[in-house]
C-alpha cells in the first residue's frame, strides 16, 4: 500500500507535492501547539477542582482574544527579516547542494525529493514581509530566484542530469544577491 501511495505522490506535479508537504509540516506544528495548550488547560482545571465546594471555572467572553483590526500582517523588523532571510537562504543553498550531490550519486530520484525541499524553502522566503525601504529591491531579486526554481520542471520527460545541474546552478547564482540585501539590514 505504501508503494501505491508513494507512486501517486511522485506522480503529482512538484508544486502539489510541495503543498502537501507544507500542509503536513503546518499540521504537525499546529498539533504540537494545541497539545501544549490542552495540557495547560487541563492542569488548571484539575487544580481548580480540588475543592469540592467551589464551582467549575468558566472562561468569560472578555478573556478571549479578539481579532485585530487589520488583517494584513505588518512587515518584520529589519533584524527579524535579516535573521529569517539568511536562515532560509542557507537552508535553500544546502538543499540545492544536496540536490546536486543526489543527482551525481543517486540519479534523478533523489533530485525530485530535493526539489520539493527547494520549493518549500522558496515558499518560506516568499512569506517574508520586507519593509518598504528595501521591499522593491528584495522582491525583484526574489523574483529572479523564483523564476530559477520554476525553470526546473520535474514533470519534463526530457530532463537530464546535466540539464538539472545547470538549472540548479542558476538557483545557486540567485542566492547571493538576496543574502547581500539581508546582510545589509540592521547593521
N, C-alpha and C positions, 0 to 999 in steps of 0.2 A: 504494500500500500504506500509506503514511504517513497518508493521509486516512482509510482504514478504521480504523487503529489509533486515530487521534485521535477519530473518531466514536464508537468503542467506549469510549474513555476518558471523553469528555464525557458519554456516556450513563450512566456509573456514578453512584452516589449520591456526594454530596460527601464523606462520611466515607471511603468506599472510595478515592476519588481522593486524599484526604489521606494515607491509609495507604500507598498505592502510592508517592507522592512521598517520604514519610518513609522508606520502605524503600530507595528509590534513594539518598537522602542518607546513610543509615546504611551502605549497601553501599559507597558511594564513600569514606566516611571509613575504614571497615574495610579496604577495598582499599588505600588510601593508606598506612595504618598497617602492613599486612602487607608491602607493597613495601619500606618502610623497614627493617623487621626482617630481611627476606630479604637485602637489600643488606649490612646489618651482619654477618649471619652468614656470608655468602659471603666477605667480606673477611677475617674472622677465620680461616676455613678456609684461604684462599689463603695468608695469611701464615704459618700453622702448617704448611703443606705444602711450604714452600720447602726444607726439609731433607728429603732423600730417605730418611734412615735413621730418622727419628722416626716413630712410629705416628700414625695419624689421631686427632685429638682426639675424645673422646667426652663426651657430656653425662651426668653422673651423676644418679641419681634424687633425690639430696638438693638439687641445684641448681634443680630445677623448682619453680615457685611452687606452694605448697599453698593450697587453698581456705580462706577464712576460716571461723571457727566460726559466725558469724552471717550469714545470707543476707539480712538486712534492712539496707539501707544506712542509715548514720547521717545525721541532719539536717546541713545545711550550717551553717557558722558564720554568725553574723549578717552579717558583712561580705561573705562569699561569696554569701549569699542576696540581700542588697541589690543587689550588682552584677548578678547573674544576672536578678533580677526586673526591675530598672529597664531593663536591656538588652532583655529580651524584651517588656516592656510598650511600650517605644519602637518596637520592630520592629512590634508589633501596631498601635500607633497609626498608623504610617506606612502599613501595608498597608490599614488601614481608610480612610485618606485617599486612597490610590491607588485603592481600590475606588470611592469616591465620585466621584473625578475620572474614572475609567474609565467609569462609568455616564453621566456628563454628556457626555463626549467620544465614547465608542465604543459606548454602549448596554450591554446585559447580557452580551455576550460577554466583555469584559474583567473584568466583575464576577465571573463564575464562576471565573476563574483566581485573582483576588484572594481569593475565599472559601477556596480551597484553602490559600493562604498564611496567611490568618487562622486557619484551623483548625489549621495546623501551629504557629503561634505559641501558640495556646491549649494545645496538647499539650505544648509546652515549659514553659509556666507550670504546668501540672498535674503535671509531673515534679519540680518543685522540692520540696524537703523542708524545710519550715519547722520551727523549734524549737518546743517545747511552749508556751513563753511567748506566742507570737504565732500559733501554728498555727490556733487556733479562729477568730480574727478574719480571718486571711488566707483560710482555706478558705471562710468564709461570703461574703466579697467575691468570691472566685474563682468561687463557685457562681453569683453574680449575673452575672458576665461569661460564664460557660459557658452559662447559660440564654439570654443575649442573642445569643450566637453560634448556638446551636442553634435559635433562633427564626427564623433565616433558612433556609428550606427552598428550596434551589436547584432541587429537583425539582418545586416547585409551579408549575403551568402558569399560575396567576393572579398570579404575582409581577410587579409592575410596577416601573418605575424609581422612582416616588415612594415606594412601599412599601419597596423595598430601601434607599433612602436613609434612610427613617425608622428602619428596623431597624439600619442601620449607625450612626446617631446614638446609639442605645441602647448599642451596644458602646462607642462613644467615651465615653459618660457613665459606664460601669462601670470605666474605666481609672483615673481619678484616685484613688478610694478605695484601690485596690491600690498605687498609687505612694506615697500618703501612708504606708501601713504600711511599705513598703520603705524609704522615706527616713528613717523614724524609727529604723531599726536602725543599730547600730554608729556612733553619733554621738559 
